[in-house]
Amino acid sequence: MRTLFRTMPVAECEPSPYQIVYSRRRSLAIIVRQGKVTVRAPFGCSNRQIEQLLTAKQSWIQRHLLHQQARPHGLNWQQRSEILLAGERYNVIFSRAAKSDVYIDNDTIVILVSTRVAATNLTTWHDKLLNRWLEAQAAASFSMRLQAWAEVMGVSYSKLKLGQWQRRWGYCDSFGVIGLNWRLVMAPGWVIDYVMVHELAHRLAMDHSVYFWQIVSQNLPDYQQAISWLSYYQQELLI
């Protein structure tokens, strides 16, 4: 692996530094993480190819850099009064009602807690209601999405299980069971697609060999962007 540091010209703003990491890979990828831009390139890739990719992705890079700079740190979702859903930020409103409920009103998620719940338990109930609602959203959409990818990739699986894990987004076991972390419903669709493709690829290669990553890359050439997104937003998803 070989690493270089350079400067990327960006229109109407100061140049942004970027790092090039050369390795034995087949494609170019840009990763924006913790306010830094990294280009992962195969050995032998020309500077012109890298610059063309950076130019094409300039708006995307700046948008992510600005968002990361503005991102609040050290606050949980209830303190921020906002959460991610399908990669978009939603404001959260807490209120009381005769019956507990969670629903979307335009760009706001409303969490209603029954008036029968003691005020001292509100924080716990906010977590419980939101988690239950998010899991239901995942259950309603993941199965059809996973099946569609299985057909595209020409593989099969025995069943889908949704779970909540702190250290993994999914799994595929030797019996063909695919497990997905329901918290992925908070991520953009293209990130969810990556995790599904990753786990389905294990139906063809039960390891992380070169062949395995070739399968992933063939279906999602920009999968590194999804890995970067999950790494950066992990703490917000694991609320």
Summary of the structure (lengths in Angstrom):
residues: 239
radius of gyration: 20.5
end to end distance: 35.2
largest distance: 66.5
contacts: 670
relative contact order: 0.11
helix: 44%
strand: 28%
